[in-house]
């Protein structure tokens, strides 16, 4: 049985490979990366490092050869770029006659109104159309996505949001990675959709949990979309990122990430990392990096 993880030098991919190594011999794991020289540390552990560039489909034909179970980790970039890249990967998987495809998607991808949902909707449809057994891992929201806000709070700013009372199923990237590894190595995951969501919290509840970790009160500043955008611009964020963040905040307000599900527990065999523990870890990492 040969497993392959794409984007294995990325933040999520690296953690998936780490998780796989705990349960699978290194020689059963392959990775497909754009720059193989960045994966020498994986090769040194006995992992099969292959060159695979989502913008060069011919490299994917070779990278996916002889692979039984494939994890496609969604790429970064604008919607158009990502859709092209994902389509290339799915078509290459079909040509290489891969036996199973898992894909890191987005909460409620088939109905979400978030602008980034289009990428995942199109990719999910492409995967299903291949006829290859699949598992769609609909990741809710990485707690690490809030690092910028947490850093601002550590510097004395309030927790700024325009998400109102909208709820999010935050979880650590580590939990998402372990769930993906469980699907890749386990059985009975053919043609499944997993909504991977942690316990639902509002921005206020998350800020309160952060306050408990920091042992201080974290004030929450609720703003409308325009005021939120201005605050982000004044913080020096580039325009494309600001409009992306405003869209996410609006989506959260409208319930796009409010998913009640115990799929995480099913795959991990344990609850997700409790929010206080997860925030403690993130704060520790931020402070360590700052020194």
SVG drawing of the C-alpha trace seen along z (x, -y; Angstrom):
<svg xmlns="http://www.w3.org/2000/svg" viewBox="-27 -53 46 55">
<polyline fill="none" stroke="black" stroke-width="0.4" points="0.0,0.0 1.5,-3.3 0.2,-6.6 1.0,-10.0 0.5,-13.5 0.7,-16.6 2.1,-19.9 4.0,-17.9 6.4,-20.8 3.4,-23.1 2.0,-23.8 -0.7,-21.2 1.1,-18.7 4.2,-18.5 1.9,-17.7 0.1,-15.0 3.4,-13.3 4.4,-13.4 1.1,-11.8 1.5,-9.1 5.0,-8.2 3.5,-7.2 1.4,-4.4 2.9,-3.6 6.5,-2.5 8.3,-5.4 8.8,-3.3 5.0,-3.2 4.8,-7.0 5.4,-9.2 5.2,-13.0 4.7,-15.2 6.4,-18.6 7.1,-21.5 10.7,-21.8 12.1,-18.4 15.2,-20.0 13.0,-21.4 12.0,-17.8 15.4,-16.4 14.7,-15.9 11.8,-13.6 14.0,-11.7 16.5,-11.2 13.7,-9.4 13.1,-6.9 10.1,-8.7 9.7,-8.6 10.1,-12.3 8.6,-13.0 8.5,-16.2 4.9,-17.3 3.9,-20.8 0.1,-21.5 0.9,-23.9 2.8,-21.2 0.4,-18.3 3.1,-16.1 5.0,-16.1 1.9,-14.9 1.4,-12.0 4.8,-10.7 4.3,-11.7 1.0,-9.8 2.2,-6.6 1.7,-3.5 -0.2,-5.3 -3.0,-3.5 -4.2,-6.3 -3.8,-10.0 -4.3,-13.1 -4.7,-16.3 -4.1,-19.3 -5.7,-22.4 -3.3,-25.0 -3.0,-28.7 -3.8,-31.6 -6.8,-33.2 -9.8,-31.1 -9.0,-30.8 -5.4,-29.6 -6.6,-27.1 -9.4,-25.7 -6.9,-25.2 -4.3,-23.6 -6.8,-21.3 -8.4,-20.2 -4.9,-19.3 -4.3,-17.2 -7.6,-15.4 -7.2,-14.6 -3.6,-13.4 -4.9,-11.1 -7.4,-9.6 -4.8,-9.1 -2.5,-7.4 -5.4,-5.2 -5.0,-6.1 -7.2,-3.9 -8.6,-6.5 -8.6,-10.3 -8.9,-12.3 -9.2,-16.1 -9.0,-19.0 -12.1,-20.9 -14.2,-23.6 -17.1,-23.5 -20.4,-23.0 -18.5,-23.5 -21.5,-22.5 -23.7,-25.3 -21.3,-27.8 -21.6,-31.4 -18.0,-32.2 -16.0,-33.4 -13.4,-30.7 -16.0,-27.9 -16.2,-27.9 -12.8,-26.4 -13.8,-23.5 -17.2,-23.0 -15.6,-22.7 -12.8,-20.4 -15.3,-18.1 -17.4,-17.8 -14.3,-16.9 -13.2,-14.3 -16.7,-12.6 -16.9,-12.7 -13.7,-10.6 -15.5,-7.6 -12.5,-7.0 -13.5,-6.3 -13.1,-9.5 -13.3,-11.2 -14.0,-14.9 -12.4,-16.4 -14.4,-19.6 -12.1,-21.5 -13.8,-24.2 -11.3,-26.9 -7.7,-26.6 -7.2,-28.2 -3.8,-29.3 -5.7,-31.6 -6.3,-33.8 -2.6,-34.3 -2.6,-37.8 -5.4,-38.8 -3.8,-37.0 -0.6,-38.9 -2.5,-42.2 -4.1,-41.3 -0.7,-40.4 0.4,-43.9 -2.5,-45.5 -5.1,-45.8 -8.7,-44.6 -10.1,-41.5 -11.5,-43.2 -14.3,-41.4 -17.3,-42.1 -18.6,-38.5 -21.2,-39.4 -22.6,-36.4 -21.6,-34.0 -20.0,-30.7 -16.9,-28.9 -15.7,-25.3 -12.0,-26.2 -9.4,-23.5 -5.7,-23.2 -4.0,-22.4 -2.5,-19.3 -6.1,-17.9 -7.0,-18.4 -3.7,-16.7 -4.3,-13.7 -7.8,-13.3 -6.5,-13.3 -3.8,-10.7 -6.5,-8.6 -8.6,-8.6 -5.5,-7.9 -4.4,-4.9 -7.8,-3.6 -10.5,-1.5 -14.2,-2.2 -13.7,-5.8 -14.8,-5.3 -17.2,-7.9 -17.5,-9.8 -17.9,-13.4 -16.5,-14.5 -17.5,-17.9 -14.4,-18.5 -15.6,-21.1 -14.5,-21.7 -16.9,-22.9 -18.7,-26.0 -17.7,-29.3 -18.4,-33.0 -15.6,-35.5 -16.5,-36.7 -16.2,-33.2 -12.8,-32.7 -11.6,-36.1 -12.7,-35.0 -10.8,-31.7 -7.7,-33.7 -8.2,-36.0 -8.3,-33.0 -5.0,-31.8 -3.4,-35.2 -4.9,-35.8 -6.3,-39.2 -9.5,-40.6 -9.5,-40.7 -11.9,-43.4 -13.9,-42.6 -14.5,-45.4 -17.5,-44.6 -17.4,-46.6 -19.4,-46.7 -17.7,-45.5 -16.6,-48.9 -15.1,-49.8 -13.5,-46.4 -11.9,-46.9 -10.6,-50.3 -9.0,-48.9 -7.3,-46.1 -6.0,-48.6 -4.7,-50.8 -2.9,-47.8 -1.0,-47.7 -2.7,-44.6 -2.8,-44.6 -6.1,-45.3 -6.7,-41.7 -6.2,-40.3 -8.5,-42.9 -11.3,-42.0 -10.7,-38.3 -10.9,-38.8 -14.1,-40.9 -15.7,-38.1 -14.7,-35.6 -16.1,-37.7 -19.4,-38.2 -19.5,-34.5 -19.1,-33.7 -21.8,-36.2 -24.1,-34.5 -23.4,-31.0 -21.0,-29.6 -18.8,-28.0 -21.5,-27.0 -21.3,-23.2 -22.3,-20.8 -20.5,-17.6 -18.7,-14.8 -16.8,-13.6 -13.5,-14.8 -14.0,-12.5 -14.9,-9.6 -11.7,-10.0 -9.3,-10.9 -10.8,-8.5 -10.6,-11.4 -12.1,-14.9 -10.3,-17.8 -7.7,-19.6 -9.6,-21.7 -9.6,-25.4 -7.7,-26.6 -5.0,-24.1 -4.9,-24.9 -4.6,-28.7 -1.9,-28.1 0.1,-26.3 -0.3,-29.1 0.5,-31.8 3.6,-29.9 4.7,-29.5 4.1,-33.2 6.2,-34.2 9.0,-31.7 9.2,-33.1 9.3,-36.7 12.4,-36.0"/>
</svg>
